[in-house]
Amino acid sequence: MGKVRISIRLDLEQAERIRQHASRAGMDISAYLVRSATRQMAETEAVEEQFSGVDALIAGGGRS
């Protein structure tokens, strides 16, 4: 699978905090951001899946 470059803009303070956290984790910034984003996506997807039944009930006006 090929790699894609994504460019982001950060405040200097945000960039420094990310650098520090990546360093403490023994990772480069790119790997750290990918890991962090992947974890967040998995968490969001798990919550969405958990509440999908409730969302369907709400969308259907509460009818079961």
HTML snippet that shows the backbone in 3Dmol.js (N, CA, C, O; Angstrom):
<script src="https://3Dmol.org/build/3Dmol-min.js"></script>
<div id="view" style="width:600px;height:400px;position:relative"></div>
<script>
const pdb = `
ATOM      1  N   MET A   1       0.849  -1.171   0.000  1.00  0.00           N
ATOM      2  CA  MET A   1       0.000   0.000   0.000  1.00  0.00           C
ATOM      3  C   MET A   1       0.897   1.237   0.000  1.00  0.00           C
ATOM      4  O   MET A   1       1.869   1.312   0.752  1.00  0.00           O
ATOM      5  N   GLY A   2       0.558   2.203  -0.852  1.00  0.00           N
ATOM      6  CA  GLY A   2       1.344   3.423  -0.957  1.00  0.00           C
ATOM      7  C   GLY A   2       1.091   4.369   0.205  1.00  0.00           C
ATOM      8  O   GLY A   2       0.110   4.232   0.936  1.00  0.00           O
ATOM      9  N   LYS A   3       1.961   5.297   0.357  1.00  0.00           N
ATOM     10  CA  LYS A   3       1.854   6.308   1.412  1.00  0.00           C
ATOM     11  C   LYS A   3       1.344   7.608   0.809  1.00  0.00           C
ATOM     12  O   LYS A   3       1.601   7.906  -0.358  1.00  0.00           O
ATOM     13  N   VAL A   4       0.623   8.377   1.611  1.00  0.00           N
ATOM     14  CA  VAL A   4       0.104   9.671   1.205  1.00  0.00           C
ATOM     15  C   VAL A   4       0.581  10.699   2.220  1.00  0.00           C
ATOM     16  O   VAL A   4       0.567  10.439   3.423  1.00  0.00           O
ATOM     17  N   ARG A   5       0.997  11.844   1.749  1.00  0.00           N
ATOM     18  CA  ARG A   5       1.434  12.919   2.631  1.00  0.00           C
ATOM     19  C   ARG A   5       0.244  13.839   2.895  1.00  0.00           C
ATOM     20  O   ARG A   5      -0.452  14.263   1.973  1.00  0.00           O
ATOM     21  N   ILE A   6       0.029  14.137   4.179  1.00  0.00           N
ATOM     22  CA  ILE A   6      -1.015  15.074   4.581  1.00  0.00           C
ATOM     23  C   ILE A   6      -0.329  16.197   5.346  1.00  0.00           C
ATOM     24  O   ILE A   6       0.463  15.950   6.255  1.00  0.00           O
ATOM     25  N   SER A   7      -0.633  17.403   4.978  1.00  0.00           N
ATOM     26  CA  SER A   7      -0.034  18.567   5.622  1.00  0.00           C
ATOM     27  C   SER A   7      -1.036  19.176   6.594  1.00  0.00           C
ATOM     28  O   SER A   7      -2.214  19.317   6.268  1.00  0.00           O
ATOM     29  N   ILE A   8      -0.572  19.536   7.786  1.00  0.00           N
ATOM     30  CA  ILE A   8      -1.436  20.186   8.767  1.00  0.00           C
ATOM     31  C   ILE A   8      -0.737  21.435   9.299  1.00  0.00           C
ATOM     32  O   ILE A   8       0.487  21.554   9.242  1.00  0.00           O
ATOM     33  N   ARG A   9      -1.530  22.350   9.808  1.00  0.00           N
ATOM     34  CA  ARG A   9      -0.986  23.555  10.430  1.00  0.00           C
ATOM     35  C   ARG A   9      -1.317  23.506  11.914  1.00  0.00           C
ATOM     36  O   ARG A   9      -2.433  23.169  12.307  1.00  0.00           O
ATOM     37  N   LEU A  10      -0.332  23.847  12.725  1.00  0.00           N
ATOM     38  CA  LEU A  10      -0.483  23.829  14.176  1.00  0.00           C
ATOM     39  C   LEU A  10       0.067  25.102  14.776  1.00  0.00           C
ATOM     40  O   LEU A  10       0.970  25.730  14.223  1.00  0.00           O
ATOM     41  N   ASP A  11      -0.489  25.477  15.919  1.00  0.00           N
ATOM     42  CA  ASP A  11       0.147  26.531  16.700  1.00  0.00           C
ATOM     43  C   ASP A  11       1.487  25.994  17.190  1.00  0.00           C
ATOM     44  O   ASP A  11       1.653  24.785  17.353  1.00  0.00           O
ATOM     45  N   LEU A  12       2.422  26.874  17.419  1.00  0.00           N
ATOM     46  CA  LEU A  12       3.745  26.471  17.882  1.00  0.00           C
ATOM     47  C   LEU A  12       3.650  25.647  19.164  1.00  0.00           C
ATOM     48  O   LEU A  12       4.342  24.641  19.317  1.00  0.00           O
ATOM     49  N   GLU A  13       2.787  26.082  20.080  1.00  0.00           N
ATOM     50  CA  GLU A  13       2.631  25.364  21.354  1.00  0.00           C
ATOM     51  C   GLU A  13       2.094  23.948  21.133  1.00  0.00           C
ATOM     52  O   GLU A  13       2.563  23.001  21.764  1.00  0.00           O
ATOM     53  N   GLN A  14       1.120  23.803  20.245  1.00  0.00           N
ATOM     54  CA  GLN A  14       0.585  22.473  19.941  1.00  0.00           C
ATOM     55  C   GLN A  14       1.663  21.578  19.343  1.00  0.00           C
ATOM     56  O   GLN A  14       1.798  20.416  19.723  1.00  0.00           O
ATOM     57  N   ALA A  15       2.420  22.123  18.412  1.00  0.00           N
ATOM     58  CA  ALA A  15       3.473  21.350  17.760  1.00  0.00           C
ATOM     59  C   ALA A  15       4.504  20.879  18.776  1.00  0.00           C
ATOM     60  O   ALA A  15       4.950  19.733  18.720  1.00  0.00           O
ATOM     61  N   GLU A  16       4.880  21.739  19.691  1.00  0.00           N
ATOM     62  CA  GLU A  16       5.880  21.371  20.694  1.00  0.00           C
ATOM     63  C   GLU A  16       5.338  20.291  21.622  1.00  0.00           C
ATOM     64  O   GLU A  16       6.061  19.358  21.973  1.00  0.00           O
ATOM     65  N   ARG A  17       4.080  20.407  22.021  1.00  0.00           N
ATOM     66  CA  ARG A  17       3.488  19.384  22.891  1.00  0.00           C
ATOM     67  C   ARG A  17       3.438  18.037  22.180  1.00  0.00           C
ATOM     68  O   ARG A  17       3.716  17.003  22.787  1.00  0.00           O
ATOM     69  N   ILE A  18       3.087  18.046  20.905  1.00  0.00           N
ATOM     70  CA  ILE A  18       3.050  16.797  20.136  1.00  0.00           C
ATOM     71  C   ILE A  18       4.450  16.215  20.030  1.00  0.00           C
ATOM     72  O   ILE A  18       4.633  15.011  20.209  1.00  0.00           O
ATOM     73  N   ARG A  19       5.442  17.053  19.741  1.00  0.00           N
ATOM     74  CA  ARG A  19       6.832  16.589  19.681  1.00  0.00           C
ATOM     75  C   ARG A  19       7.243  15.914  20.987  1.00  0.00           C
ATOM     76  O   ARG A  19       7.842  14.839  20.983  1.00  0.00           O
ATOM     77  N   GLN A  20       6.914  16.557  22.095  1.00  0.00           N
ATOM     78  CA  GLN A  20       7.286  16.013  23.405  1.00  0.00           C
ATOM     79  C   GLN A  20       6.606  14.673  23.669  1.00  0.00           C
ATOM     80  O   GLN A  20       7.245  13.729  24.134  1.00  0.00           O
ATOM     81  N   HIS A  21       5.324  14.594  23.374  1.00  0.00           N
ATOM     82  CA  HIS A  21       4.601  13.338  23.610  1.00  0.00           C
ATOM     83  C   HIS A  21       5.125  12.224  22.706  1.00  0.00           C
ATOM     84  O   HIS A  21       5.276  11.084  23.144  1.00  0.00           O
ATOM     85  N   ALA A  22       5.398  12.554  21.457  1.00  0.00           N
ATOM     86  CA  ALA A  22       5.942  11.557  20.532  1.00  0.00           C
ATOM     87  C   ALA A  22       7.301  11.070  21.027  1.00  0.00           C
ATOM     88  O   ALA A  22       7.590   9.873  20.999  1.00  0.00           O
ATOM     89  N   SER A  23       8.115  11.990  21.473  1.00  0.00           N
ATOM     90  CA  SER A  23       9.439  11.627  21.975  1.00  0.00           C
ATOM     91  C   SER A  23       9.327  10.709  23.191  1.00  0.00           C
ATOM     92  O   SER A  23      10.032   9.704  23.283  1.00  0.00           O
ATOM     93  N   ARG A  24       8.447  11.057  24.113  1.00  0.00           N
ATOM     94  CA  ARG A  24       8.269  10.212  25.313  1.00  0.00           C
ATOM     95  C   ARG A  24       7.782   8.811  24.938  1.00  0.00           C
ATOM     96  O   ARG A  24       8.105   7.831  25.610  1.00  0.00           O
ATOM     97  N   ALA A  25       7.004   8.728  23.862  1.00  0.00           N
ATOM     98  CA  ALA A  25       6.496   7.433  23.404  1.00  0.00           C
ATOM     99  C   ALA A  25       7.529   6.689  22.553  1.00  0.00           C
ATOM    100  O   ALA A  25       7.297   5.553  22.141  1.00  0.00           O
ATOM    101  N   GLY A  26       8.674   7.340  22.291  1.00  0.00           N
ATOM    102  CA  GLY A  26       9.711   6.714  21.466  1.00  0.00           C
ATOM    103  C   GLY A  26       9.330   6.629  20.004  1.00  0.00           C
ATOM    104  O   GLY A  26       9.755   5.719  19.293  1.00  0.00           O
ATOM    105  N   MET A  27       8.523   7.586  19.554  1.00  0.00           N
ATOM    106  CA  MET A  27       8.030   7.559  18.179  1.00  0.00           C
ATOM    107  C   MET A  27       8.365   8.864  17.474  1.00  0.00           C
ATOM    108  O   MET A  27       8.591   9.892  18.114  1.00  0.00           O
ATOM    109  N   ASP A  28       8.392   8.809  16.139  1.00  0.00           N
ATOM    110  CA  ASP A  28       8.497  10.070  15.415  1.00  0.00           C
ATOM    111  C   ASP A  28       7.098  10.692  15.371  1.00  0.00           C
ATOM    112  O   ASP A  28       6.102  10.032  15.667  1.00  0.00           O
ATOM    113  N   ILE A  29       7.044  11.947  15.002  1.00  0.00           N
ATOM    114  CA  ILE A  29       5.777  12.685  15.042  1.00  0.00           C
ATOM    115  C   ILE A  29       4.732  12.049  14.133  1.00  0.00           C
ATOM    116  O   ILE A  29       3.568  11.932  14.518  1.00  0.00           O
ATOM    117  N   SER A  30       5.122  11.645  12.956  1.00  0.00           N
ATOM    118  CA  SER A  30       4.180  11.054  12.013  1.00  0.00           C
ATOM    119  C   SER A  30       3.539   9.795  12.597  1.00  0.00           C
ATOM    120  O   SER A  30       2.315   9.658  12.585  1.00  0.00           O
ATOM    121  N   ALA A  31       4.351   8.888  13.100  1.00  0.00           N
ATOM    122  CA  ALA A  31       3.837   7.644  13.674  1.00  0.00           C
ATOM    123  C   ALA A  31       2.945   7.934  14.878  1.00  0.00           C
ATOM    124  O   ALA A  31       1.910   7.294  15.062  1.00  0.00           O
ATOM    125  N   TYR A  32       3.352   8.898  15.688  1.00  0.00           N
ATOM    126  CA  TYR A  32       2.573   9.257  16.870  1.00  0.00           C
ATOM    127  C   TYR A  32       1.198   9.793  16.479  1.00  0.00           C
ATOM    128  O   TYR A  32       0.192   9.401  17.069  1.00  0.00           O
ATOM    129  N   LEU A  33       1.146  10.682  15.492  1.00  0.00           N
ATOM    130  CA  LEU A  33      -0.127  11.243  15.058  1.00  0.00           C
ATOM    131  C   LEU A  33      -1.017  10.184  14.416  1.00  0.00           C
ATOM    132  O   LEU A  33      -2.230  10.184  14.628  1.00  0.00           O
ATOM    133  N   VAL A  34      -0.432   9.290  13.638  1.00  0.00           N
ATOM    134  CA  VAL A  34      -1.214   8.220  13.021  1.00  0.00           C
ATOM    135  C   VAL A  34      -1.790   7.312  14.107  1.00  0.00           C
ATOM    136  O   VAL A  34      -2.969   6.959  14.060  1.00  0.00           O
ATOM    137  N   ARG A  35      -0.965   6.936  15.083  1.00  0.00           N
ATOM    138  CA  ARG A  35      -1.448   6.079  16.166  1.00  0.00           C
ATOM    139  C   ARG A  35      -2.572   6.777  16.938  1.00  0.00           C
ATOM    140  O   ARG A  35      -3.594   6.164  17.244  1.00  0.00           O
ATOM    141  N   SER A  36      -2.377   8.046  17.245  1.00  0.00           N
ATOM    142  CA  SER A  36      -3.378   8.796  18.004  1.00  0.00           C
ATOM    143  C   SER A  36      -4.692   8.914  17.234  1.00  0.00           C
ATOM    144  O   SER A  36      -5.764   8.705  17.802  1.00  0.00           O
ATOM    145  N   ALA A  37      -4.615   9.241  15.967  1.00  0.00           N
ATOM    146  CA  ALA A  37      -5.817   9.376  15.152  1.00  0.00           C
ATOM    147  C   ALA A  37      -6.517   8.029  14.987  1.00  0.00           C
ATOM    148  O   ALA A  37      -7.745   7.961  15.028  1.00  0.00           O
ATOM    149  N   THR A  38      -5.753   6.971  14.802  1.00  0.00           N
ATOM    150  CA  THR A  38      -6.332   5.637  14.643  1.00  0.00           C
ATOM    151  C   THR A  38      -7.057   5.206  15.903  1.00  0.00           C
ATOM    152  O   THR A  38      -8.145   4.634  15.833  1.00  0.00           O
ATOM    153  N   ARG A  39      -6.462   5.477  17.053  1.00  0.00           N
ATOM    154  CA  ARG A  39      -7.130   5.161  18.326  1.00  0.00           C
ATOM    155  C   ARG A  39      -8.428   5.948  18.473  1.00  0.00           C
ATOM    156  O   ARG A  39      -9.446   5.398  18.893  1.00  0.00           O
ATOM    157  N   GLN A  40      -8.395   7.228  18.131  1.00  0.00           N
ATOM    158  CA  GLN A  40      -9.594   8.067  18.241  1.00  0.00           C
ATOM    159  C   GLN A  40     -10.687   7.571  17.311  1.00  0.00           C
ATOM    160  O   GLN A  40     -11.856   7.534  17.696  1.00  0.00           O
ATOM    161  N   MET A  41     -10.325   7.190  16.090  1.00  0.00           N
ATOM    162  CA  MET A  41     -11.317   6.682  15.148  1.00  0.00           C
ATOM    163  C   MET A  41     -11.944   5.393  15.657  1.00  0.00           C
ATOM    164  O   MET A  41     -13.158   5.218  15.557  1.00  0.00           O
ATOM    165  N   ALA A  42     -11.136   4.488  16.200  1.00  0.00           N
ATOM    166  CA  ALA A  42     -11.660   3.228  16.739  1.00  0.00           C
ATOM    167  C   ALA A  42     -12.610   3.491  17.903  1.00  0.00           C
ATOM    168  O   ALA A  42     -13.651   2.845  18.017  1.00  0.00           O
ATOM    169  N   GLU A  43     -12.255   4.431  18.759  1.00  0.00           N
ATOM    170  CA  GLU A  43     -13.111   4.777  19.897  1.00  0.00           C
ATOM    171  C   GLU A  43     -14.447   5.354  19.417  1.00  0.00           C
ATOM    172  O   GLU A  43     -15.506   4.969  19.912  1.00  0.00           O
ATOM    173  N   THR A  44     -14.394   6.261  18.467  1.00  0.00           N
ATOM    174  CA  THR A  44     -15.608   6.869  17.923  1.00  0.00           C
ATOM    175  C   THR A  44     -16.493   5.817  17.271  1.00  0.00           C
ATOM    176  O   THR A  44     -17.706   5.808  17.478  1.00  0.00           O
ATOM    177  N   GLU A  45     -15.891   4.932  16.485  1.00  0.00           N
ATOM    178  CA  GLU A  45     -16.656   3.885  15.814  1.00  0.00           C
ATOM    179  C   GLU A  45     -17.302   2.938  16.822  1.00  0.00           C
ATOM    180  O   GLU A  45     -18.433   2.497  16.614  1.00  0.00           O
ATOM    181  N   ALA A  46     -16.601   2.619  17.910  1.00  0.00           N
ATOM    182  CA  ALA A  46     -17.161   1.741  18.943  1.00  0.00           C
ATOM    183  C   ALA A  46     -18.361   2.395  19.617  1.00  0.00           C
ATOM    184  O   ALA A  46     -19.370   1.735  19.865  1.00  0.00           O
ATOM    185  N   VAL A  47     -18.260   3.681  19.913  1.00  0.00           N
ATOM    186  CA  VAL A  47     -19.384   4.403  20.534  1.00  0.00           C
ATOM    187  C   VAL A  47     -20.557   4.468  19.571  1.00  0.00           C
ATOM    188  O   VAL A  47     -21.700   4.242  19.968  1.00  0.00           O
ATOM    189  N   GLU A  48     -20.284   4.776  18.303  1.00  0.00           N
ATOM    190  CA  GLU A  48     -21.360   4.839  17.312  1.00  0.00           C
ATOM    191  C   GLU A  48     -22.065   3.496  17.179  1.00  0.00           C
ATOM    192  O   GLU A  48     -23.291   3.439  17.076  1.00  0.00           O
ATOM    193  N   GLU A  49     -21.289   2.415  17.182  1.00  0.00           N
ATOM    194  CA  GLU A  49     -21.872   1.080  17.079  1.00  0.00           C
ATOM    195  C   GLU A  49     -22.718   0.767  18.312  1.00  0.00           C
ATOM    196  O   GLU A  49     -23.808   0.207  18.198  1.00  0.00           O
ATOM    197  N   GLN A  50     -22.216   1.127  19.474  1.00  0.00           N
ATOM    198  CA  GLN A  50     -22.917   0.862  20.722  1.00  0.00           C
ATOM    199  C   GLN A  50     -24.267   1.577  20.769  1.00  0.00           C
ATOM    200  O   GLN A  50     -25.233   1.044  21.316  1.00  0.00           O
ATOM    201  N   PHE A  51     -24.336   2.766  20.203  1.00  0.00           N
ATOM    202  CA  PHE A  51     -25.558   3.555  20.270  1.00  0.00           C
ATOM    203  C   PHE A  51     -26.384   3.517  18.982  1.00  0.00           C
ATOM    204  O   PHE A  51     -27.363   4.252  18.859  1.00  0.00           O
ATOM    205  N   SER A  52     -26.009   2.686  18.041  1.00  0.00           N
ATOM    206  CA  SER A  52     -26.722   2.659  16.766  1.00  0.00           C
ATOM    207  C   SER A  52     -28.185   2.272  16.941  1.00  0.00           C
ATOM    208  O   SER A  52     -29.047   2.797  16.234  1.00  0.00           O
ATOM    209  N   GLY A  53     -28.481   1.369  17.864  1.00  0.00           N
ATOM    210  CA  GLY A  53     -29.870   0.987  18.113  1.00  0.00           C
ATOM    211  C   GLY A  53     -30.684   2.141  18.659  1.00  0.00           C
ATOM    212  O   GLY A  53     -31.821   2.360  18.244  1.00  0.00           O
ATOM    213  N   VAL A  54     -30.106   2.872  19.581  1.00  0.00           N
ATOM    214  CA  VAL A  54     -30.777   4.037  20.159  1.00  0.00           C
ATOM    215  C   VAL A  54     -30.989   5.093  19.084  1.00  0.00           C
ATOM    216  O   VAL A  54     -32.065   5.684  18.989  1.00  0.00           O
ATOM    217  N   ASP A  55     -29.972   5.326  18.284  1.00  0.00           N
ATOM    218  CA  ASP A  55     -30.094   6.300  17.192  1.00  0.00           C
ATOM    219  C   ASP A  55     -31.214   5.913  16.231  1.00  0.00           C
ATOM    220  O   ASP A  55     -31.952   6.775  15.755  1.00  0.00           O
ATOM    221  N   ALA A  56     -31.340   4.619  15.945  1.00  0.00           N
ATOM    222  CA  ALA A  56     -32.394   4.153  15.046  1.00  0.00           C
ATOM    223  C   ALA A  56     -33.775   4.392  15.665  1.00  0.00           C
ATOM    224  O   ALA A  56     -34.714   4.788  14.975  1.00  0.00           O
ATOM    225  N   LEU A  57     -33.882   4.149  16.954  1.00  0.00           N
ATOM    226  CA  LEU A  57     -35.156   4.409  17.639  1.00  0.00           C
ATOM    227  C   LEU A  57     -35.517   5.891  17.574  1.00  0.00           C
ATOM    228  O   LEU A  57     -36.664   6.245  17.304  1.00  0.00           O
ATOM    229  N   ILE A  58     -34.554   6.732  17.817  1.00  0.00           N
ATOM    230  CA  ILE A  58     -34.799   8.177  17.784  1.00  0.00           C
ATOM    231  C   ILE A  58     -35.203   8.602  16.372  1.00  0.00           C
ATOM    232  O   ILE A  58     -36.149   9.369  16.192  1.00  0.00           O
ATOM    233  N   ALA A  59     -34.484   8.103  15.383  1.00  0.00           N
ATOM    234  CA  ALA A  59     -34.790   8.462  14.001  1.00  0.00           C
ATOM    235  C   ALA A  59     -36.185   7.985  13.588  1.00  0.00           C
ATOM    236  O   ALA A  59     -36.834   8.600  12.743  1.00  0.00           O
ATOM    237  N   GLY A  60     -36.636   6.886  14.192  1.00  0.00           N
ATOM    238  CA  GLY A  60     -37.947   6.339  13.859  1.00  0.00           C
ATOM    239  C   GLY A  60     -39.060   6.915  14.726  1.00  0.00           C
ATOM    240  O   GLY A  60     -40.194   6.439  14.684  1.00  0.00           O
ATOM    241  N   GLY A  61     -38.739   7.930  15.507  1.00  0.00           N
ATOM    242  CA  GLY A  61     -39.755   8.547  16.347  1.00  0.00           C
ATOM    243  C   GLY A  61     -40.037   7.750  17.603  1.00  0.00           C
ATOM    244  O   GLY A  61     -41.086   7.928  18.223  1.00  0.00           O
ATOM    245  N   GLY A  62     -39.116   6.867  17.993  1.00  0.00           N
ATOM    246  CA  GLY A  62     -39.285   6.098  19.222  1.00  0.00           C
ATOM    247  C   GLY A  62     -40.118   4.849  19.057  1.00  0.00           C
ATOM    248  O   GLY A  62     -40.365   4.143  20.034  1.00  0.00           O
ATOM    249  N   ARG A  63     -40.563   4.553  17.835  1.00  0.00           N
ATOM    250  CA  ARG A  63     -41.336   3.330  17.596  1.00  0.00           C
ATOM    251  C   ARG A  63     -40.431   2.134  17.514  1.00  0.00           C
ATOM    252  O   ARG A  63     -39.352   2.217  16.928  1.00  0.00           O
ATOM    253  N   SER A  64     -40.836   1.033  18.079  1.00  0.00           N
ATOM    254  CA  SER A  64     -40.023  -0.180  17.990  1.00  0.00           C
ATOM    255  C   SER A  64     -40.682  -1.251  17.174  1.00  0.00           C
ATOM    256  O   SER A  64     -40.120  -2.334  17.007  1.00  0.00           O
TER     257      SER A  64
END
`;
const viewer = $3Dmol.createViewer("view");
viewer.addModel(pdb, "pdb");
viewer.setStyle({}, {cartoon: {color: "spectrum"}});
viewer.zoomTo();
viewer.render();
</script>
